[in-house]
Amino acid sequence: MSNVIKTYFDAFNAKDIPAMLACLSEDVAHHVNEGDVRVGKKAFADFCAHMSRCYDETLVNMVIFDAPDHGRAAAEYVVNGRYLKTDTGLPEAHGQRYTLPAGSFFDVSDGLITRVTTRYNLNDWIKQVS
C-alpha cells in the first residue's frame, strides 16, 4: 500500500499531475486544508492546476506510515515552497519562499487512493509570506 503513496508523492515532486491522478480512484475524496471536500479525479486535477499556477512546492523529509490491514496510510513531510501568484483571499504573492511542516492521510482500496486529507498550519504559512 505504501507503494502507491510513494508513487503519488514522487509524482507531486516531479510536478507530474497525470501520474498523481493515476494513483487515485475515480471517486477520490480530496479533503483540502481549510476547504471543502472535492470528489472525483476532475476536481482533483482542477485543484492541482490551480495550485501549480500559484505555488511551486517540493516535499522533503518524507516519512510514510502504513496500516495495510486497515486500508490507511499517512505521511509527514516538510513543504519547501515559493508563492508565485496571489491566491484568492490570501496575502499578495511576490515570490516569497516558505517552509512548512505538513501531513497527509489516505484511504487506499484495490491499490488506489480513495481519500486524501492534507493538513498544515495556515496561520504559520500566512506569517511566512506576509
ZIPEZI-V556515 format. One line per field, one symbol per residue. phi: phi as a letter, one per 20 degrees, with the letter a starting at -180 (. if undefined). psi: psi as a letter, one per 20 degrees, with the letter a starting at -180 (. if undefined). A space follows every 10 residues. Layout:
# ZIPEZI-V556515
phi = ???
psi = ???
This chain:
# ZIPEZI-V556515
phi = .ffffffgff fgfeldfgff ffedfgdgdd eegmceeddo ffffffffff fffeccccdc lfcddccffd mcbbbdaded cceecgegmd gfebnfebcb fbbcccdcbl mcfdbccdcb efffffffee
psi = highgggghg hghiknghhg hiiqqhkpoo oppkarpppq hghggggggg hhhhqoqppr lpppppmhii kqrqqqrppo rpogppqpjr rppljqqqpp qrqqqqpppk jqpipppppr nhhggghhi.
